[in-house]
Amino acid sequence: MHLGISSYTYTWAVGLPGHAPSAPLTAVGLLEKAADLGVRVVQVADNLPLHRLLPQELDELAGRARGLGIAIEVGTRGIGREHLSAYLRLCERLESPILRVVVDTADHHPSDEEIVSTLRTLTRDFARADVRLAIENHDRFRAADLARIVRRVRSRHVRVCLDVGNSLGALEGPEVVVKTLAPLAVNLHVKDFVVRRVSHQMGFIVEGRPAGQGQLDIPWVLERIRNAGRDPNAILEQWTPPEADLAHTIAKEAEWAAASVGYLRRLIPA
C-alpha cells in the first residue's frame, strides 16, 4: 500500500462550476504538489479529464512523472464503451495499473444489466493491457449491489475503488461499505468527515475534515482492508468546506492536504 493524492484532494484549486480560479491546478501541477508532500502516487480523476490534453501535454505529464518518481493512476466518469477504450489507451500511455471510474454521468445512469453487459465486452482488452477497472462506490449504488455487479462481470480485471464516504448518499456508513467491498478493492479513497446536527436541530450536515480529525476510524479501515487480503494504494480525497472567498478556500485546502498526509504517513509509511 502506497499513499497518494488526487485531483479531488485539491478540488477547489482545480475548479468547480461557478468557482474557477484564475490559474487552475493542472495535472503537472498536481505532480509538483505530490513531490512537495513526499508522496509517490497521483490519481488524476474526472475533474481533470486527461482525454482533453494534447499529445504533447500527455508527453510532458508522463515525462514529469518519471522525473519525479511518481506513479500516475488514471480516473474518469462514464462507462461508454468507446470512452473506456480511450481511457484504457491513456492508462497504457501513462503506465497506470488501474482505471478508476464513476459509473454515472449527468445524463446517463445505466441499469445493472447495461453495466454488466458493457463491461463484459471490455474485459479482454483490460486483461490484455493488464489494467484493472476500479468501479467507485458512488451515491446511487449500495455496496452489496455494486459487489454483485462486479462479480457478475466475472473478470479479475474488474474490481472496486472503495470510497469510505460516498455511500453515505445511499444511507450506508463505512462499516457496511468496508465489510462488503474490501475483498474486491484495488484502490482506496480516504477522506475524513464529521456528521453534526445543524444549529436549529432539524437535521444533520456531513462535512469534511483533515484526515485524523474527523469521525472516520482510519486505522480500522486500513486494518480491515489488509485483513481482507488486499493491498491497494490509499488516495487522499478531501471535502473541504469553503471559506468566504476562493483564495482562502484554496489555501485551506492545501493546509488540510499537508496535515492529512502528515497524519496518514504514520499509518502508511510508503
Short mmCIF file of the C-alpha atoms (twelve columns), coordinates in Angstrom:
data_MODEL
# 
_entry.id   MODEL 
# 
loop_
_atom_site.group_PDB 
_atom_site.id 
_atom_site.type_symbol 
_atom_site.label_atom_id 
_atom_site.label_alt_id 
_atom_site.label_comp_id 
_atom_site.label_asym_id 
_atom_site.label_seq_id 
_atom_site.Cartn_x 
_atom_site.Cartn_y 
_atom_site.Cartn_z 
_atom_site.pdbx_PDB_model_num 
ATOM 1   C CA . MET A 1   0.000   0.000   0.000   1 
ATOM 2   C CA . HIS A 2   1.280   3.422   -1.002  1 
ATOM 3   C CA . LEU A 3   -0.101  6.808   -0.023  1 
ATOM 4   C CA . GLY A 4   -1.192  9.143   -2.783  1 
ATOM 5   C CA . ILE A 5   -3.101  12.317  -3.551  1 
ATOM 6   C CA . SER A 6   -5.794  13.035  -6.111  1 
ATOM 7   C CA . SER A 7   -7.190  15.845  -8.181  1 
ATOM 8   C CA . TYR A 8   -10.018 15.555  -5.628  1 
ATOM 9   C CA . THR A 9   -7.551  16.385  -2.865  1 
ATOM 10  C CA . TYR A 10  -7.457  19.855  -4.427  1 
ATOM 11  C CA . THR A 11  -10.966 20.167  -5.837  1 
ATOM 12  C CA . TRP A 12  -11.226 23.917  -5.289  1 
ATOM 13  C CA . ALA A 13  -7.784  24.567  -6.803  1 
ATOM 14  C CA . VAL A 14  -8.741  22.557  -9.889  1 
ATOM 15  C CA . GLY A 15  -12.017 24.468  -10.089 1 
ATOM 16  C CA . LEU A 16  -15.728 23.825  -9.739  1 
ATOM 17  C CA . PRO A 17  -18.671 25.191  -11.750 1 
ATOM 18  C CA . GLY A 18  -19.063 28.784  -10.642 1 
ATOM 19  C CA . HIS A 19  -15.773 28.667  -8.726  1 
ATOM 20  C CA . ALA A 20  -12.984 28.890  -11.297 1 
ATOM 21  C CA . PRO A 21  -9.572  30.050  -10.020 1 
ATOM 22  C CA . SER A 22  -7.616  32.427  -12.218 1 
ATOM 23  C CA . ALA A 23  -4.858  29.825  -12.551 1 
ATOM 24  C CA . PRO A 24  -6.454  26.370  -12.122 1 
ATOM 25  C CA . LEU A 25  -4.327  23.495  -10.901 1 
ATOM 26  C CA . THR A 26  -3.150  21.293  -13.778 1 
ATOM 27  C CA . ALA A 27  -2.175  17.639  -13.850 1 
ATOM 28  C CA . VAL A 28  1.508   18.589  -13.923 1 
ATOM 29  C CA . GLY A 29  0.884   20.974  -11.029 1 
ATOM 30  C CA . LEU A 30  -0.664  18.094  -9.107  1 
ATOM 31  C CA . LEU A 31  2.549   16.120  -9.584  1 
ATOM 32  C CA . GLU A 32  4.501   19.042  -8.138  1 
ATOM 33  C CA . LYS A 33  2.233   19.098  -5.081  1 
ATOM 34  C CA . ALA A 34  2.776   15.363  -4.603  1 
ATOM 35  C CA . ALA A 35  6.531   15.847  -4.758  1 
ATOM 36  C CA . ASP A 36  6.335   18.659  -2.180  1 
ATOM 37  C CA . LEU A 37  4.300   16.409  0.132   1 
ATOM 38  C CA . GLY A 38  6.615   13.449  -0.371  1 
ATOM 39  C CA . VAL A 39  4.014   11.083  -1.823  1 
ATOM 40  C CA . ARG A 40  4.669   8.942   -4.860  1 
ATOM 41  C CA . VAL A 41  1.196   8.276   -6.283  1 
ATOM 42  C CA . VAL A 42  -1.116  10.750  -8.018  1 
ATOM 43  C CA . GLN A 43  -4.642  9.933   -9.166  1 
ATOM 44  C CA . VAL A 44  -5.849  12.219  -11.956 1 
ATOM 45  C CA . ALA A 45  -9.637  11.918  -11.843 1 
ATOM 46  C CA . ASP A 46  -12.579 13.165  -13.902 1 
ATOM 47  C CA . ASN A 47  -12.333 16.751  -12.633 1 
ATOM 48  C CA . LEU A 48  -9.041  16.947  -14.580 1 
ATOM 49  C CA . PRO A 49  -10.077 14.963  -17.695 1 
ATOM 50  C CA . LEU A 50  -6.977  13.571  -19.343 1 
ATOM 51  C CA . HIS A 51  -8.626  13.000  -22.720 1 
ATOM 52  C CA . ARG A 52  -8.701  16.771  -23.199 1 
ATOM 53  C CA . LEU A 53  -4.910  17.054  -23.089 1 
ATOM 54  C CA . LEU A 54  -2.966  17.384  -26.319 1 
ATOM 55  C CA . PRO A 55  -0.441  14.632  -27.174 1 
ATOM 56  C CA . GLN A 56  2.468   16.892  -26.241 1 
ATOM 57  C CA . GLU A 57  0.797   17.690  -22.916 1 
ATOM 58  C CA . LEU A 58  0.416   13.969  -22.177 1 
ATOM 59  C CA . ASP A 59  4.092   13.501  -23.028 1 
ATOM 60  C CA . GLU A 60  5.000   16.312  -20.652 1 
ATOM 61  C CA . LEU A 61  2.887   14.755  -17.897 1 
ATOM 62  C CA . ALA A 62  4.426   11.312  -18.378 1 
ATOM 63  C CA . GLY A 63  7.948   12.721  -18.504 1 
ATOM 64  C CA . ARG A 64  7.472   14.848  -15.404 1 
ATOM 65  C CA . ALA A 65  6.052   11.874  -13.502 1 
ATOM 66  C CA . ARG A 66  9.068   9.760   -14.436 1 
ATOM 67  C CA . GLY A 67  11.433  12.547  -13.453 1 
ATOM 68  C CA . LEU A 68  9.811   12.895  -10.031 1 
ATOM 69  C CA . GLY A 69  9.455   9.151   -9.481  1 
ATOM 70  C CA . ILE A 70  5.673   9.450   -9.167  1 
ATOM 71  C CA . ALA A 71  3.197   6.833   -10.389 1 
ATOM 72  C CA . ILE A 72  0.046   8.059   -12.115 1 
ATOM 73  C CA . GLU A 73  -3.377  6.486   -11.639 1 
ATOM 74  C CA . VAL A 74  -5.952  7.407   -14.271 1 
ATOM 75  C CA . GLY A 75  -9.579  8.167   -13.437 1 
ATOM 76  C CA . THR A 76  -12.708 9.047   -15.373 1 
ATOM 77  C CA . ARG A 77  -16.506 9.143   -15.272 1 
ATOM 78  C CA . GLY A 78  -18.895 7.186   -17.508 1 
ATOM 79  C CA . ILE A 79  -18.837 3.651   -18.904 1 
ATOM 80  C CA . GLY A 80  -19.461 4.203   -22.594 1 
ATOM 81  C CA . ARG A 81  -17.516 1.548   -24.484 1 
ATOM 82  C CA . GLU A 82  -15.584 3.977   -26.682 1 
ATOM 83  C CA . HIS A 83  -14.921 6.223   -23.716 1 
ATOM 84  C CA . LEU A 84  -13.482 3.416   -21.589 1 
ATOM 85  C CA . SER A 85  -11.432 2.158   -24.538 1 
ATOM 86  C CA . ALA A 86  -9.938  5.623   -24.973 1 
ATOM 87  C CA . TYR A 87  -9.099  5.787   -21.276 1 
ATOM 88  C CA . LEU A 88  -7.574  2.322   -21.380 1 
ATOM 89  C CA . ARG A 89  -5.172  3.654   -24.005 1 
ATOM 90  C CA . LEU A 90  -4.386  6.564   -21.684 1 
ATOM 91  C CA . CYS A 91  -3.671  4.079   -18.884 1 
ATOM 92  C CA . GLU A 92  -1.201  2.281   -21.136 1 
ATOM 93  C CA . ARG A 93  0.413   5.544   -22.204 1 
ATOM 94  C CA . LEU A 94  0.788   6.746   -18.606 1 
ATOM 95  C CA . GLU A 95  1.559   3.274   -17.173 1 
ATOM 96  C CA . SER A 96  -1.442  3.349   -14.855 1 
ATOM 97  C CA . PRO A 97  -2.247  -0.072  -13.332 1 
ATOM 98  C CA . ILE A 98  -5.893  0.885   -12.753 1 
ATOM 99  C CA . LEU A 99  -8.661  2.895   -14.327 1 
ATOM 100 C CA . ARG A 100 -10.853 4.310   -11.573 1 
ATOM 101 C CA . VAL A 101 -14.334 5.009   -12.894 1 
ATOM 102 C CA . VAL A 102 -17.555 6.539   -11.592 1 
ATOM 103 C CA . VAL A 103 -20.405 4.856   -13.477 1 
ATOM 104 C CA . ASP A 104 -22.932 7.679   -13.681 1 
ATOM 105 C CA . THR A 105 -22.642 10.849  -15.703 1 
ATOM 106 C CA . ALA A 106 -25.000 13.824  -15.643 1 
ATOM 107 C CA . ASP A 107 -27.159 12.342  -18.409 1 
ATOM 108 C CA . HIS A 108 -26.524 8.596   -18.183 1 
ATOM 109 C CA . HIS A 109 -27.477 6.383   -15.259 1 
ATOM 110 C CA . PRO A 110 -27.156 2.852   -16.631 1 
ATOM 111 C CA . SER A 111 -29.031 -0.105  -15.207 1 
ATOM 112 C CA . ASP A 112 -27.246 -3.041  -13.610 1 
ATOM 113 C CA . GLU A 113 -27.789 -5.066  -16.791 1 
ATOM 114 C CA . GLU A 114 -26.296 -2.368  -19.001 1 
ATOM 115 C CA . ILE A 115 -23.268 -2.024  -16.738 1 
ATOM 116 C CA . VAL A 116 -22.602 -5.765  -16.732 1 
ATOM 117 C CA . SER A 117 -23.113 -6.220  -20.471 1 
ATOM 118 C CA . THR A 118 -20.936 -3.216  -21.359 1 
ATOM 119 C CA . LEU A 119 -18.071 -4.212  -19.089 1 
ATOM 120 C CA . ARG A 120 -18.119 -7.816  -20.301 1 
ATOM 121 C CA . THR A 121 -17.318 -6.577  -23.806 1 
ATOM 122 C CA . LEU A 122 -14.176 -4.877  -22.487 1 
ATOM 123 C CA . THR A 123 -12.711 -7.471  -20.138 1 
ATOM 124 C CA . ARG A 124 -10.366 -8.968  -22.744 1 
ATOM 125 C CA . ASP A 125 -8.980  -5.530  -23.582 1 
ATOM 126 C CA . PHE A 126 -8.313  -4.770  -19.922 1 
ATOM 127 C CA . ALA A 127 -6.776  -8.199  -19.375 1 
ATOM 128 C CA . ARG A 128 -4.543  -7.773  -22.421 1 
ATOM 129 C CA . ALA A 129 -3.314  -4.419  -21.090 1 
ATOM 130 C CA . ASP A 130 -3.156  -5.787  -17.515 1 
ATOM 131 C CA . VAL A 131 -5.112  -2.780  -16.266 1 
ATOM 132 C CA . ARG A 132 -7.813  -3.175  -13.622 1 
ATOM 133 C CA . LEU A 133 -11.047 -1.275  -13.937 1 
ATOM 134 C CA . ALA A 134 -11.837 0.048   -10.448 1 
ATOM 135 C CA . ILE A 135 -15.520 0.977   -10.129 1 
ATOM 136 C CA . GLU A 136 -16.058 3.507   -7.363  1 
ATOM 137 C CA . ASN A 137 -18.961 3.184   -4.958  1 
ATOM 138 C CA . HIS A 138 -20.864 6.395   -5.508  1 
ATOM 139 C CA . ASP A 139 -24.140 7.805   -4.234  1 
ATOM 140 C CA . ARG A 140 -26.548 5.622   -6.207  1 
ATOM 141 C CA . PHE A 141 -25.264 2.100   -5.546  1 
ATOM 142 C CA . ARG A 142 -25.468 0.297   -2.268  1 
ATOM 143 C CA . ALA A 143 -22.303 -1.647  -1.525  1 
ATOM 144 C CA . ALA A 144 -23.941 -5.065  -1.929  1 
ATOM 145 C CA . ASP A 145 -25.402 -4.050  -5.297  1 
ATOM 146 C CA . LEU A 146 -22.014 -2.857  -6.558  1 
ATOM 147 C CA . ALA A 147 -20.336 -6.053  -5.341  1 
ATOM 148 C CA . ARG A 148 -22.972 -8.108  -7.148  1 
ATOM 149 C CA . ILE A 149 -22.455 -6.156  -10.392 1 
ATOM 150 C CA . VAL A 150 -18.694 -6.630  -10.235 1 
ATOM 151 C CA . ARG A 151 -18.953 -10.348 -9.560  1 
ATOM 152 C CA . ARG A 152 -21.411 -10.801 -12.426 1 
ATOM 153 C CA . VAL A 153 -18.853 -9.417  -14.879 1 
ATOM 154 C CA . ARG A 154 -16.655 -12.385 -13.945 1 
ATOM 155 C CA . SER A 155 -13.242 -10.858 -14.542 1 
ATOM 156 C CA . ARG A 156 -10.369 -10.295 -12.153 1 
ATOM 157 C CA . HIS A 157 -9.705  -7.108  -14.130 1 
ATOM 158 C CA . VAL A 158 -12.979 -5.548  -12.981 1 
ATOM 159 C CA . ARG A 159 -12.889 -4.652  -9.324  1 
ATOM 160 C CA . VAL A 160 -13.729 -1.794  -6.929  1 
ATOM 161 C CA . CYS A 161 -12.404 1.591   -5.877  1 
ATOM 162 C CA . LEU A 162 -13.558 1.692   -2.263  1 
ATOM 163 C CA . ASP A 163 -14.522 5.193   -1.125  1 
ATOM 164 C CA . VAL A 164 -15.164 5.463   2.607   1 
ATOM 165 C CA . GLY A 165 -17.544 8.419   2.364   1 
ATOM 166 C CA . ASN A 166 -19.566 8.338   -0.841  1 
ATOM 167 C CA . SER A 167 -22.039 5.674   0.251   1 
ATOM 168 C CA . LEU A 168 -23.426 7.983   2.920   1 
ATOM 169 C CA . GLY A 169 -25.532 9.171   -0.009  1 
ATOM 170 C CA . ALA A 170 -27.012 5.655   -0.186  1 
ATOM 171 C CA . LEU A 171 -27.587 5.635   3.603   1 
ATOM 172 C CA . GLU A 172 -24.639 3.312   4.262   1 
ATOM 173 C CA . GLY A 173 -21.760 4.038   6.639   1 
ATOM 174 C CA . PRO A 174 -18.111 2.960   6.394   1 
ATOM 175 C CA . GLU A 175 -18.700 -0.215  8.430   1 
ATOM 176 C CA . VAL A 176 -21.066 -1.655  5.821   1 
ATOM 177 C CA . VAL A 177 -19.074 -0.395  2.849   1 
ATOM 178 C CA . VAL A 178 -15.690 -1.649  4.034   1 
ATOM 179 C CA . LYS A 179 -17.025 -5.041  5.116   1 
ATOM 180 C CA . THR A 180 -18.780 -5.555  1.781   1 
ATOM 181 C CA . LEU A 181 -16.276 -4.121  -0.674  1 
ATOM 182 C CA . ALA A 182 -12.865 -4.707  0.943   1 
ATOM 183 C CA . PRO A 183 -12.426 -8.147  -0.686  1 
ATOM 184 C CA . LEU A 184 -12.854 -6.521  -4.126  1 
ATOM 185 C CA . ALA A 185 -10.819 -3.348  -3.553  1 
ATOM 186 C CA . VAL A 186 -7.926  -2.457  -5.841  1 
ATOM 187 C CA . ASN A 187 -7.993  1.212   -4.857  1 
ATOM 188 C CA . LEU A 188 -8.923  3.083   -1.683  1 
ATOM 189 C CA . HIS A 189 -10.168 6.657   -1.261  1 
ATOM 190 C CA . VAL A 190 -9.569  8.047   2.221   1 
ATOM 191 C CA . LYS A 191 -11.456 11.179  3.233   1 
ATOM 192 C CA . ASP A 192 -12.342 12.077  6.782   1 
ATOM 193 C CA . PHE A 193 -15.563 13.789  7.785   1 
ATOM 194 C CA . VAL A 194 -17.922 14.623  10.626  1 
ATOM 195 C CA . VAL A 195 -21.686 14.309  10.861  1 
ATOM 196 C CA . ARG A 196 -23.070 17.093  13.030  1 
ATOM 197 C CA . ARG A 197 -26.501 18.423  13.867  1 
ATOM 198 C CA . VAL A 198 -27.378 21.825  12.425  1 
ATOM 199 C CA . SER A 199 -27.910 24.731  14.812  1 
ATOM 200 C CA . HIS A 200 -31.707 24.598  14.621  1 
ATOM 201 C CA . GLN A 201 -31.534 20.843  15.437  1 
ATOM 202 C CA . MET A 202 -33.646 19.880  12.408  1 
ATOM 203 C CA . GLY A 203 -31.206 17.632  10.584  1 
ATOM 204 C CA . PHE A 204 -27.525 16.944  10.079  1 
ATOM 205 C CA . ILE A 205 -24.628 18.172  7.972   1 
ATOM 206 C CA . VAL A 206 -21.870 15.921  6.609   1 
ATOM 207 C CA . GLU A 207 -18.691 17.964  6.400   1 
ATOM 208 C CA . GLY A 208 -15.084 17.181  5.598   1 
ATOM 209 C CA . ARG A 209 -12.149 17.291  7.996   1 
ATOM 210 C CA . PRO A 210 -8.403  16.738  7.640   1 
ATOM 211 C CA . ALA A 211 -7.529  13.049  7.906   1 
ATOM 212 C CA . GLY A 212 -7.397  12.012  11.544  1 
ATOM 213 C CA . GLN A 213 -9.513  14.942  12.734  1 
ATOM 214 C CA . GLY A 214 -12.965 13.611  11.852  1 
ATOM 215 C CA . GLN A 215 -15.123 10.666  12.839  1 
ATOM 216 C CA . LEU A 216 -13.706 8.126   10.390  1 
ATOM 217 C CA . ASP A 217 -11.687 5.392   12.117  1 
ATOM 218 C CA . ILE A 218 -8.912  5.317   9.534   1 
ATOM 219 C CA . PRO A 219 -6.711  2.731   11.322  1 
ATOM 220 C CA . TRP A 220 -9.730  0.413   11.413  1 
ATOM 221 C CA . VAL A 221 -10.368 0.928   7.687   1 
ATOM 222 C CA . LEU A 222 -6.769  0.061   6.817   1 
ATOM 223 C CA . GLU A 223 -6.808  -2.961  9.107   1 
ATOM 224 C CA . ARG A 224 -9.995  -4.325  7.540   1 
ATOM 225 C CA . ILE A 225 -8.611  -3.814  4.039   1 
ATOM 226 C CA . ARG A 226 -5.426  -5.669  4.918   1 
ATOM 227 C CA . ASN A 227 -7.321  -8.439  6.725   1 
ATOM 228 C CA . ALA A 228 -9.305  -8.955  3.527   1 
ATOM 229 C CA . GLY A 229 -6.032  -9.735  1.784   1 
ATOM 230 C CA . ARG A 230 -5.982  -6.504  -0.204  1 
ATOM 231 C CA . ASP A 231 -3.139  -4.018  -0.579  1 
ATOM 232 C CA . PRO A 232 -4.478  -1.083  -2.623  1 
ATOM 233 C CA . ASN A 233 -2.968  2.355   -2.822  1 
ATOM 234 C CA . ALA A 234 -4.645  4.764   -0.401  1 
ATOM 235 C CA . ILE A 235 -5.573  8.010   -2.136  1 
ATOM 236 C CA . LEU A 236 -6.362  11.088  -0.067  1 
ATOM 237 C CA . GLU A 237 -9.510  12.954  -1.075  1 
ATOM 238 C CA . GLN A 238 -10.990 15.945  0.726   1 
ATOM 239 C CA . TRP A 239 -14.402 17.510  1.286   1 
ATOM 240 C CA . THR A 240 -13.061 20.946  2.191   1 
ATOM 241 C CA . PRO A 241 -15.812 23.382  3.290   1 
ATOM 242 C CA . PRO A 242 -15.472 26.749  1.554   1 
ATOM 243 C CA . GLU A 243 -14.266 29.937  3.168   1 
ATOM 244 C CA . ALA A 244 -15.559 33.434  2.400   1 
ATOM 245 C CA . ASP A 245 -13.628 33.611  -0.885  1 
ATOM 246 C CA . LEU A 246 -11.966 31.197  -3.261  1 
ATOM 247 C CA . ALA A 247 -8.386  32.231  -2.451  1 
ATOM 248 C CA . HIS A 248 -8.827  31.440  1.232   1 
ATOM 249 C CA . THR A 249 -10.633 28.193  0.391   1 
ATOM 250 C CA . ILE A 250 -7.738  27.048  -1.814  1 
ATOM 251 C CA . ALA A 251 -5.246  27.952  0.919   1 
ATOM 252 C CA . LYS A 252 -7.276  25.990  3.473   1 
ATOM 253 C CA . GLU A 253 -7.443  23.012  1.117   1 
ATOM 254 C CA . ALA A 254 -3.648  22.995  0.811   1 
ATOM 255 C CA . GLU A 255 -3.216  23.233  4.586   1 
ATOM 256 C CA . TRP A 256 -5.599  20.323  5.082   1 
ATOM 257 C CA . ALA A 257 -3.723  18.263  2.500   1 
ATOM 258 C CA . ALA A 258 -0.422  18.769  4.300   1 
ATOM 259 C CA . ALA A 259 -1.966  17.941  7.685   1 
ATOM 260 C CA . SER A 260 -3.716  14.877  6.266   1 
ATOM 261 C CA . VAL A 261 -0.588  13.485  4.640   1 
ATOM 262 C CA . GLY A 262 1.312   14.078  7.876   1 
ATOM 263 C CA . TYR A 263 -1.259  12.027  9.783   1 
ATOM 264 C CA . LEU A 264 -1.575  9.268   7.179   1 
ATOM 265 C CA . ARG A 265 2.207   8.883   6.978   1 
ATOM 266 C CA . ARG A 266 2.082   7.383   10.496  1 
ATOM 267 C CA . LEU A 267 -0.245  4.684   9.192   1 
ATOM 268 C CA . ILE A 268 1.077   4.243   5.653   1 
ATOM 269 C CA . PRO A 269 4.857   4.716   5.678   1 
ATOM 270 C CA . ALA A 270 5.421   4.067   1.978   1 
# 
